[in-house]
Amino acid sequence: MGLMASSVQADKLSLTVVDKGVEIDAGSTGKFIIGAPPLTLENGKTEKATFTVNSKSSGEATYPCGAELKLQIKGDEIQYEYDIPDNGKSFMFDMLIPIKFNQGGEYALGKSELQEFPEEHQGQFLTQGNGKSAFTLLNAKGKGFSLETQGHWQALQDNREFDWPIFVYKVLVDLKAAQGKDIIITITSR
């Protein structure tokens, strides 16, 4: 009798526009939402979006200053097209991650090695960095997904710092550095 190689099969991902943004259904890993991002203006003021679902694959966010952010799901990508006033500075995308990932779940920013989520709170940021944004999230069984975008700063935050038992992945897109180019988030099964 021969030995069988065991491998972890990635769950199929699906992306759907929901009332708060885009839902990533990652099968056994769970469901996650990349929310409609707040817009920060040059004067430091942050505006929250009013989000409208147009279909299962499109939606749009509007802001008090008149800015608009339209999204379209195309395969494994979320494409964001935006129209902002000259005083628009940045969008901050985020995704909540359940605290249960501290029971064997792993993460990585960029090309760094996978690290386990800490069981106990150790500070506000588990990791952060500048440059092209890439994030990998795996459950305790090694299944999950990666996302990549042209963000300019990213971080994994432990919100137990604020007495809220949840982790948050954040991506800041500097709109001046983006130079009017569409924002694209690509999501891949792992």
C-alpha positions in Angstrom: 0.0 0.0 0.0 1.5 3.3 -1.1 1.6 6.5 0.9 -0.7 9.3 -0.1 0.5 12.9 -0.1 -1.7 15.2 1.9 -2.2 18.8 0.8 -4.4 21.6 1.8 -6.9 22.4 -0.9 -7.8 26.1 -1.1 -11.5 27.0 -0.7 -13.2 28.6 -3.7 -13.6 32.4 -3.1 -16.6 34.5 -4.0 -16.9 38.2 -4.0 -20.3 40.0 -3.6 -21.3 43.6 -3.1 -23.2 44.0 0.2 -24.6 46.9 2.1 -21.2 47.8 3.7 -18.8 47.1 0.8 -17.5 43.9 -0.7 -17.9 40.6 1.0 -15.2 37.9 0.6 -16.7 34.5 1.1 -13.6 32.3 1.8 -15.4 29.1 2.6 -14.2 27.4 5.8 -12.0 30.5 6.6 -15.1 32.7 6.9 -16.7 35.8 5.4 -14.9 39.1 5.5 -16.0 42.6 4.3 -13.8 45.3 2.8 -15.8 48.3 3.8 -16.5 51.5 1.9 -13.4 53.5 2.9 -13.5 56.8 4.7 -12.0 59.7 2.8 -9.4 61.9 4.5 -9.2 65.5 3.2 -6.0 67.7 3.2 -7.3 69.6 6.3 -7.2 66.3 8.2 -11.0 65.9 8.3 -12.3 62.4 7.6 -15.6 61.8 5.8 -17.6 58.6 6.0 -19.2 57.2 2.9 -22.8 56.6 2.2 -22.8 53.3 0.3 -25.3 52.1 -2.3 -25.5 48.6 -3.7 -26.2 48.7 -7.5 -25.9 45.0 -8.1 -24.2 41.9 -6.7 -21.1 43.1 -8.6 -21.2 46.9 -8.4 -21.8 49.7 -5.9 -20.8 53.2 -5.1 -19.8 55.4 -2.2 -20.6 59.1 -2.0 -19.1 61.6 0.5 -20.3 64.9 1.9 -17.6 66.8 -0.1 -19.0 65.5 -3.3 -16.4 62.7 -3.9 -17.5 59.5 -5.5 -16.0 56.0 -5.4 -17.5 53.4 -7.8 -16.6 49.7 -7.5 -17.0 46.8 -9.8 -16.1 43.2 -9.1 -14.4 41.5 -12.1 -13.4 37.9 -11.4 -10.9 38.0 -8.5 -10.5 41.8 -8.6 -12.4 44.7 -7.0 -11.9 47.7 -9.2 -12.5 51.2 -7.7 -12.9 54.2 -9.9 -13.0 57.6 -8.0 -13.8 61.2 -8.6 -12.5 63.4 -5.8 -12.2 67.1 -5.2 -8.7 68.6 -5.2 -8.5 68.5 -1.4 -9.0 64.7 -1.3 -5.9 63.1 0.4 -6.5 59.4 1.0 -8.8 56.4 1.3 -8.4 54.0 4.2 -9.8 50.6 3.4 -10.2 48.0 6.2 -11.3 44.5 6.8 -12.3 43.1 10.2 -10.8 39.7 11.2 -12.5 37.7 14.1 -10.5 37.3 17.3 -10.7 33.5 16.9 -7.8 33.7 14.5 -5.6 34.0 17.6 -6.2 30.2 17.9 -3.7 29.1 15.3 -4.4 31.5 12.5 -1.6 33.1 10.6 -0.9 36.3 8.7 1.8 38.0 6.6 2.3 41.5 5.2 4.1 41.7 1.9 6.7 39.0 1.4 7.3 38.5 5.1 7.1 35.1 6.7 3.8 33.9 8.1 3.3 34.6 11.8 0.7 33.4 14.2 -1.8 35.8 15.6 -1.0 36.4 19.3 -3.3 34.8 21.8 -2.8 37.7 24.2 -2.9 41.4 23.4 0.7 42.7 22.8 0.0 46.3 21.5 -1.9 48.2 18.9 -0.1 47.1 15.7 1.0 43.5 15.1 2.8 44.8 12.0 2.8 47.7 9.6 4.7 49.0 6.6 4.9 51.3 3.6 5.0 50.3 -0.1 3.0 48.0 -2.2 0.3 46.3 0.0 -0.1 42.6 0.2 -1.7 40.6 3.0 -2.2 36.9 3.6 -4.7 35.5 6.1 -4.8 31.7 6.9 -7.0 29.9 9.4 -5.7 27.2 11.8 -6.0 24.6 9.0 -3.9 26.6 6.6 -6.7 27.7 4.4 -7.4 31.3 3.5 -6.6 34.0 1.0 -4.2 36.8 0.0 -5.0 40.3 -1.2 -2.9 42.7 -3.1 -3.3 46.4 -4.0 -1.2 49.5 -4.7 -1.7 50.8 -1.2 0.9 53.1 0.3 0.7 52.0 3.9 -0.8 48.9 5.5 -1.1 47.5 9.0 -2.6 44.7 11.0 -4.2 46.2 14.2 -5.2 44.4 17.4 -8.3 46.2 18.5 -8.0 44.7 22.0 -6.0 47.9 22.5 -9.4 49.6 22.5 -11.3 46.9 24.4 -12.8 45.5 21.2 -11.9 41.8 20.6 -11.1 41.9 16.9 -8.2 42.3 14.5 -8.3 44.8 11.6 -6.3 44.9 8.4 -5.9 48.4 7.1 -4.7 49.8 3.7 -4.2 53.5 3.1 -4.2 54.7 -0.6 -2.6 58.1 -1.0 -4.6 59.7 -3.7 -1.8 62.1 -4.8 0.6 59.2 -5.2 -2.1 57.1 -7.1 -2.3 60.0 -9.6 -5.9 59.3 -10.6 -5.4 55.6 -11.4 -8.1 53.1 -10.5 -7.5 51.3 -7.2 -7.5 47.5 -7.8 -7.6 44.9 -5.0 -6.8 41.4 -6.2 -7.9 38.4 -4.0 -6.5 34.9 -4.4 -7.3 31.6 -2.6 -4.5 30.1 -0.5 
